[in-house]
Amino acid sequence: MKTEWMKTRQTRYGISAGLYVVLVLAALVLLNWLASRHVKSIDTTSNKRFSLSEQTQKIVSGLKEDVSVTYFGDTLEFPRARDVLGRYANLSPKFKVAYVDPQKRPRLAREAGITMSPTVVVQAGQRRQEARSVSEEEITSALVRALKTGERAICFTTGSGESSIDETGPTGLSAAKEQLEKESYTTRSIEFVEKTEIPSDCLVVAVAGPRGEISQAGADALAKYIGKGGRALILLDPPLVSRRASISPNEPLVKLLSGYGVTPQRNLILTTGMEALQGLGSEVALARQFTTHPITREMKNMAVAFPLAQSLEVKPVGSNSAEKLASTSPRSLAVTNLKGELSDKDISAGKVDSHAVAAAVEVRGGEGGKTGRVVVAGSSGFAANAGLRYVGNRDLFMNMINWLASDEDLISIRPKDPEDRRIQLSRAQMTMLRITSQFLIPLAVIIAGVFVWWRRR
């Protein structure tokens, strides 16, 4: 009797165990199927090295047409390419990726005009662009160029000592030009000494740090252009005076901007306290406070460096909507002596406050009811080659252009360069590290062991 009961019990246990195994296998199959359909990953690196930037996510998630992307490269490199391009494909079903080895399919590579490997071809309708490397910056840049159509010219004025888009030195704008071209804009210079009219094909006009005075005729031409719905970026440095050079107060331009609700204050912002110890110097205003304007609402927890900047008074005039974009910390100091070296008296007389250094205006009531847009910054250095190496500067500059060009879909935080995580040690630090690891730590272990042995005796 007992034997039969044990056999029955064992049979039931066997059935239950078999049922559990089937259920577990079914659960694993279901989880595997769900994982294949819904790919999710978590990036725990400090600089989000394996995550796509906000700009890329916004562009790909908002695709309204199919985009075909073909990676041409060696088969052995397919896994690395999938690691990057797969993140794009996970954002939208309209982003379709194919992988081709030119050695195995030479005819297809020849038809696509592939001359070097690797190459990523981005096709949106009849528009085609290429990326020369499998990096987010290259791929997203090619994607933006393929999606945007028509001539989109950013015109930089010349003739009054403005910074040049062809200059590669610290004060030049060649890096800005390169960044603009990555987002499918074209750049060119226009003479602006006695201009009576700005070319109609200029999507945005940029006046970047004029050292000489913009003529009244030039200011009137700019006002006329904005009144017709034009877009302008004005980077106006404080009128510093020194033995070697001086910057004009630019009365015609200041008067024009004041009429829109943004008045340059003709002062110099100094950074004080701990912020001045970040390697930038006291004459570089550091902006950490940003408003919810479309240009800056994505720039939380970032900083923008404004070298040799003046503050801006921002208040709406008439129907114009003037808004602050970026401001310095409340500990910043604004001094009014712009001639020669600063004295203790100049600094003690300075105004300690949070100072606006960038602003945006929508100029309403123009010709035919059109609305113009103007962005003003109290420093041209933030957009110069030396300034754009700071990521926050690059994002703010490009967001300004995007807003002015009505490319709000591009306003975001852009792909960042990989962070250098190497540790740099001096000779003294290396010596201390060697002594600690080879002698002090082993000696401490030996002493602890002897002490424990002695106590146990």
Residue pairs with C-beta under 8 A, 6 or more apart in sequence:
39 86
39 90
41 50
43 49
43 50
43 51
46 419
47 416
47 418
47 419
49 418
49 419
51 87
52 60
52 87
52 88
52 91
52 136
52 415
53 136
53 140
53 412
53 413
53 414
53 415
53 416
54 298
54 412
54 413
55 140
55 410
55 412
55 413
55 414
55 415
56 88
56 91
56 136
56 140
56 415
57 91
57 412
58 409
58 410
58 412
59 140
59 143
59 144
59 147
59 409
59 410
60 88
60 91
60 92
60 95
60 143
61 91
61 92
62 409
63 92
63 94
63 95
64 94
65 94
65 124
65 125
66 94
66 96
66 124
67 94
67 95
67 96
67 122
67 123
67 124
67 143
67 146
67 147
68 96
68 98
68 122
68 123
69 85
69 88
69 95
69 96
69 97
69 98
69 120
69 121
69 122
69 123
69 139
70 97
70 98
70 99
70 100
70 112
70 120
70 121
70 123
71 78
71 81
71 85
71 97
71 98
71 99
71 100
71 118
71 119
71 120
71 134
72 100
72 101
72 102
72 109
72 112
72 114
72 117
72 118
72 119
72 120
72 121
73 81
73 99
73 101
73 102
73 117
73 118
73 119
73 134
74 101
74 103
74 117
74 118
75 101
75 104
77 118
77 134
78 99
78 101
80 134
81 99
81 118
81 120
81 134
82 97
82 99
84 134
84 135
84 136
84 139
85 97
85 120
85 134
85 139
86 97
88 95
88 97
88 139
89 95
89 96
89 97
100 108
100 109
102 108
102 109
102 114
102 117
112 121
114 121
116 132
118 133
118 134
119 130
119 131
119 132
120 130
120 131
120 132
120 133
120 134
120 138
120 139
120 142
121 128
121 129
121 130
122 128
122 129
122 130
122 131
122 139
122 142
122 143
122 145
122 146
123 146
124 143
124 146
124 147
127 145
127 146
127 147
127 149
128 146
129 142
129 143
129 145
129 146
130 142
131 138
131 139
131 141
131 142
132 138
135 415
136 415
137 182
137 414
137 415
140 414
140 415
141 182
141 183
144 182
144 183
144 184
144 410
145 182
145 183
145 184
147 184
148 183
148 184
148 407
151 186
151 201
152 184
152 185
152 186
152 203
152 405
153 185
153 186
153 187
153 188
153 201
153 202
153 203
153 204
154 180
154 185
154 186
154 187
154 188
154 202
154 203
154 204
154 206
154 401
154 405
155 187
155 188
155 189
155 190
155 198
155 199
155 202
155 204
155 205
155 206
156 162
156 164
156 165
156 173
156 187
156 188
156 189
156 190
156 206
156 208
157 189
157 190
157 191
157 192
157 205
157 206
157 207
157 208
157 210
157 218
158 164
158 189
158 190
158 191
158 192
159 191
159 192
159 193
160 192
160 193
160 210
160 211
160 212
160 213
160 214
160 215
160 218
160 248
161 209
161 210
161 211
161 212
162 192
162 207
162 208
162 209
162 210
162 211
162 380
163 171
163 172
163 173
163 208
163 209
163 380
163 384
164 172
164 173
164 189
165 172
165 173
165 174
165 176
165 177
165 187
165 189
166 172
166 174
166 177
166 189
167 173
167 174
167 385
168 174
168 385
169 385
170 384
170 385
170 386
171 209
171 381
171 384
171 385
171 386
172 384
172 385
173 208
173 383
173 384
173 385
174 385
175 384
175 385
175 388
175 389
176 383
176 384
176 385
176 388
176 397
177 187
179 388
179 394
179 397
179 398
180 187
180 398
180 401
181 187
183 398
183 401
183 402
183 407
183 410
185 203
185 401
185 405
190 198
190 199
190 202
190 205
192 207
192 214
192 218
192 221
193 215
193 218
194 215
194 217
194 218
195 217
195 218
195 221
196 217
196 220
196 221
197 221
197 224
197 225
198 205
198 221
198 222
198 224
198 225
198 230
202 225
202 230
203 231
203 404
203 405
204 231
204 232
204 233
204 401
204 404
204 405
205 222
205 225
205 230
205 231
205 232
205 233
206 232
206 233
206 234
206 235
207 214
207 222
207 232
207 233
207 234
207 235
207 236
207 253
208 233
208 235
208 380
208 383
209 235
209 236
209 237
209 380
209 381
209 384
210 236
210 248
210 250
210 253
211 237
211 245
211 246
211 247
211 248
212 248
213 248
213 249
213 250
213 251
213 252
213 253
214 222
214 250
214 252
214 253
215 252
216 252
218 252
219 252
219 253
219 255
219 256
222 232
222 253
222 256
223 256
225 232
225 372
226 232
226 363
226 366
226 372
226 373
226 374
227 363
227 366
227 367
227 370
227 372
228 366
228 367
228 368
228 370
228 372
229 366
229 367
229 368
229 370
229 371
229 372
230 372
231 372
231 373
231 374
231 404
231 405
232 372
232 373
232 374
232 375
232 404
233 374
233 375
233 400
233 401
233 404
234 253
234 257
234 374
234 375
234 376
234 377
235 376
235 377
235 379
235 380
235 382
235 383
236 250
236 253
236 254
236 257
236 264
236 310
236 376
236 377
236 378
236 380
237 247
237 308
237 309
237 310
237 378
237 379
237 380
237 381
238 247
238 264
238 266
238 267
238 268
238 308
238 309
238 310
238 338
238 378
239 246
239 247
239 248
239 249
239 250
239 266
239 338
240 246
240 247
240 268
240 308
240 338
240 339
241 247
241 338
241 339
241 340
242 339
242 340
249 266
254 263
254 264
257 263
257 264
257 374
257 376
258 317
259 317
260 317
260 320
260 322
260 361
260 363
260 374
261 314
261 315
261 316
261 317
261 320
261 322
261 361
262 312
262 313
262 314
262 322
262 359
262 361
262 374
262 376
263 312
263 313
264 310
264 311
264 312
264 376
264 378
265 310
265 311
265 312
265 313
265 334
265 378
266 310
266 336
266 338
267 310
267 311
267 334
267 335
267 336
267 338
267 351
268 283
268 308
268 309
268 310
268 334
268 335
268 336
268 338
269 285
269 306
269 309
269 310
269 311
269 328
269 332
269 333
269 334
269 355
269 357
269 378
270 282
270 283
270 285
270 332
270 333
270 334
270 335
270 347
270 350
271 280
271 281
271 282
271 283
271 284
271 285
271 286
271 328
271 329
271 332
271 333
272 282
272 331
272 332
272 333
272 352
273 329
273 331
275 286
275 329
275 331
276 282
278 286
280 286
280 305
283 307
283 308
284 305
284 306
284 307
284 308
284 309
285 305
285 306
285 307
285 309
285 328
285 332
285 355
285 357
285 379
286 303
286 304
286 305
286 306
286 328
286 329
286 332
287 303
287 304
287 305
287 306
287 326
287 327
287 328
287 357
287 358
288 302
288 303
288 328
288 329
289 326
289 327
289 328
289 329
289 354
290 296
290 297
290 299
290 300
290 302
290 325
290 326
290 327
291 297
291 323
291 324
291 325
291 326
293 323
293 324
293 325
293 360
294 399
294 403
294 408
294 411
295 325
295 360
295 375
295 396
295 399
295 400
295 402
295 403
295 411
296 325
296 326
296 396
296 399
298 395
298 399
298 411
298 412
298 413
299 392
299 395
299 396
299 399
299 413
302 391
302 392
302 395
302 413
303 390
303 392
304 326
304 382
304 390
304 392
304 393
304 396
305 382
305 387
305 390
305 392
305 393
306 326
306 357
306 358
306 377
306 378
306 379
306 381
306 382
306 387
307 379
307 381
307 382
307 384
307 386
307 387
308 379
308 381
309 357
309 377
309 378
309 379
309 381
309 382
310 357
310 378
310 379
311 334
311 355
311 356
311 357
311 378
312 324
312 355
312 356
312 357
312 358
312 359
312 376
312 378
313 356
314 322
314 323
314 324
314 356
314 359
315 322
316 322
318 365
319 364
319 365
320 361
320 362
320 363
320 364
321 361
321 362
321 364
322 359
322 360
322 361
323 359
323 360
323 361
324 356
324 358
324 359
325 356
325 358
325 359
325 360
325 375
325 396
326 356
326 357
326 358
326 396
327 354
327 355
327 356
327 357
328 354
328 355
328 357
329 354
330 352
330 353
330 354
331 352
332 352
332 353
332 354
332 355
333 347
333 350
333 351
333 352
334 350
334 351
334 353
334 355
335 342
335 346
335 347
335 349
335 350
336 346
336 349
336 350
337 343
337 346
357 377
357 378
357 379
358 375
358 376
358 377
358 378
358 396
358 400
359 375
359 376
360 373
360 374
360 375
360 376
360 400
360 403
361 373
361 374
361 375
361 376
362 371
362 372
362 373
363 371
363 372
363 373
363 374
364 371
366 372
373 403
373 404
375 400
375 403
375 404
377 383
377 400
381 387
382 393
382 396
382 397
383 393
383 397
387 393
388 394
388 397
391 414
391 416
394 414
395 412
395 413
395 414
398 410
398 414
399 411
399 412
401 407
402 408
402 410
402 411
403 411
425 433
